[in-house]
Amino acid sequence: MPVRAERRGQVGLITLDRPEKRNAMDAGMTAGLDAALNGLDDDPAVRVIVLASSSRVFCAGTDLATGSGGPTGRGGPYGVTRRIRRVPPRRRAGRPTAFPTRVRATQGRSAVLRAAGH
């Protein structure tokens, strides 16, 4: 399976695992990423989602041989560029709420999709 999802306490971890193609996004990766994000985003116990890679390359972009498979219902292109949350964020006095979810790109092998503390 090219996308793995798991929950560790309040942290959701999604791992891209298609190293032979440098995690290039094809239809299967897009559908898998969207399904993983939907499942973790719908879980009220999950407060942060980390997107990581199983190899040294995070993601090479679109698989030019097959394409990315088109936009998904909740995630838009690649299943991640436009997320619609189902579980309302928790609100705490004095802390900002991240809504809607935004992707924060990083230089390493992972990206935080939703900041903790909301």
C-alpha positions as CSV (number, residue, x, y, z in Angstrom):
1,M,0.0,0.0,0.0
2,P,1.5,3.3,-1.0
3,V,0.1,5.3,1.9
4,R,0.0,4.1,5.5
5,A,-1.9,5.8,8.4
6,E,-1.7,5.2,12.1
7,R,-2.7,7.0,15.3
8,R,-0.3,7.3,18.2
9,G,-2.3,8.9,21.0
10,Q,-3.4,12.3,19.8
11,V,-1.0,12.2,16.8
12,G,-2.0,10.9,13.4
13,L,1.0,9.8,11.2
14,I,0.6,9.3,7.5
15,T,3.6,7.8,5.6
16,L,4.1,8.0,1.9
17,D,5.6,4.6,0.9
18,R,6.3,4.4,-2.8
19,P,10.1,4.7,-2.8
20,E,10.6,3.1,-6.3
21,K,8.9,6.1,-7.8
22,R,10.2,8.6,-5.2
23,N,6.7,8.9,-3.8
24,A,5.4,10.5,-7.0
25,M,1.7,11.0,-6.8
26,D,-0.4,8.8,-9.0
27,A,-4.2,7.9,-8.7
28,G,-3.5,5.3,-6.0
29,M,-1.4,7.7,-3.9
30,T,-3.9,10.5,-4.2
31,A,-6.8,8.2,-3.2
32,G,-4.8,6.7,-0.3
33,L,-3.7,10.1,1.0
34,D,-7.2,11.4,0.9
35,A,-8.6,8.3,2.6
36,A,-5.9,8.5,5.3
37,L,-6.5,12.2,5.9
38,N,-10.3,11.7,6.0
39,G,-10.0,8.9,8.6
40,L,-7.6,10.8,10.9
41,D,-9.4,14.2,10.5
42,D,-12.7,12.6,11.4
43,D,-11.2,11.2,14.6
44,P,-11.9,13.7,17.4
45,A,-9.0,12.3,19.5
46,V,-6.4,13.3,16.8
47,R,-5.0,16.8,17.4
48,V,-2.2,16.9,14.9
49,I,-1.4,15.1,11.7
50,V,2.1,14.5,10.5
51,L,2.8,13.7,6.9
52,A,6.1,11.8,6.4
53,S,8.0,9.7,3.9
54,S,9.4,6.2,4.3
55,S,12.4,7.1,2.1
56,R,14.9,9.9,1.9
57,V,12.7,11.7,-0.8
58,F,9.5,13.2,0.6
59,C,7.6,13.5,-2.7
60,A,8.8,14.0,-6.3
61,G,5.4,15.6,-7.3
62,T,3.0,14.2,-9.9
63,D,3.8,10.9,-11.6
64,L,4.3,12.1,-15.1
65,A,3.6,8.6,-16.6
66,T,0.1,8.3,-15.1
67,G,-1.0,11.6,-13.6
68,S,-2.3,12.2,-10.1
69,G,-5.8,10.9,-10.6
70,G,-7.7,14.2,-10.3
71,P,-9.1,16.0,-7.3
72,T,-10.9,14.3,-4.4
73,G,-14.1,15.4,-2.8
74,R,-12.7,16.6,0.5
75,G,-9.0,17.1,-0.4
76,G,-9.0,18.7,-3.8
77,P,-6.0,18.0,-6.0
78,Y,-3.7,15.3,-4.6
79,G,-6.1,14.8,-1.8
80,V,-4.5,17.4,0.3
81,T,-4.5,20.9,-1.2
82,R,-8.0,21.8,-0.1
83,R,-9.1,20.0,3.0
84,I,-12.6,20.3,4.4
85,R,-12.7,19.3,8.1
86,R,-15.6,17.3,9.5
87,V,-14.7,17.6,13.2
88,P,-14.9,21.1,14.5
89,P,-11.7,22.3,16.2
90,R,-11.5,22.5,19.9
91,R,-11.5,26.0,21.2
92,R,-9.5,27.1,24.2
93,A,-9.3,30.6,25.6
94,G,-6.2,32.5,24.5
95,R,-5.2,30.0,21.8
96,P,-5.7,30.4,18.1
97,T,-7.7,27.9,16.1
98,A,-6.5,26.5,12.9
99,F,-9.5,26.4,10.6
100,P,-9.6,25.4,7.8
101,T,-6.6,23.1,7.8
102,R,-3.6,24.5,6.0
103,V,-0.5,22.6,4.8
104,R,2.8,23.9,6.1
105,A,5.7,22.9,3.9
106,T,9.0,22.0,5.5
107,Q,12.5,21.4,4.3
108,G,12.7,17.9,5.8
109,R,10.8,14.7,5.1
110,S,7.5,15.6,6.9
111,A,4.9,18.4,7.0
112,V,2.5,19.3,9.8
113,L,-1.0,19.5,8.5
114,R,-2.8,20.7,11.6
115,A,-1.1,22.4,14.6
116,A,-1.7,21.0,18.1
117,G,-3.4,23.1,20.7
118,H,-6.8,23.7,19.1
